[in-house]
Amino acid sequence: MSKTKPISQIVAAYEAGQRLFGENYVQEGESKIIALKADYPDIDWHFIGPLQSNKTKVIAEHFDWMHTLDRVKIAQRLNEQRPPQRAPLNVCIQINISQEASKSGLPPDEEQITALADVIDSLPHLCLRGLMAIPTATDDKHRQQQELSHMQRLYQALQVKYPQLDTLSMGMSNDLEMAIASGSTLVRIGSAIFGARS
């Protein structure tokens, strides 16, 4: 995650070989993409944060990925607002695997997940890539492992209907080994790259 980090640090990470950058503030992400797109067109920009329906246009126009999709309304707006000359927006369905009231995402229920996946699959300017979750922030490794394993099962269940899915987005700098062992294909390791946010 490159949120709150200056453009100079993003460029330094790019020059070291990093190509995927994640933002979770709409305006901040938009300004960075606009500033960097001419000189660094191969950066893959990922939006990983809560999204209000009145901000979908920015995501649809500027980002390559949206990891926190959990509502049909947002999916429809992103599809309508995606510029036709751009490739479909890659999306992951966010699952509230910890079932915390403070977190967004669908409950870990296969029926609800499949229903939203079916809607996304019907929208021509979106490309369903997989699932995303933020497990409980805790020192309880057993609980974290349970949630990560549950996500892996949900992902594998959805792959039965949509075998093209290739992304299980979960894990951060402090639990990336456990997440990868549980099938994660994309981890968010901004603090490991940039240092802790001040």
Disulfide bonds with the S-S distance in Angstrom:
none
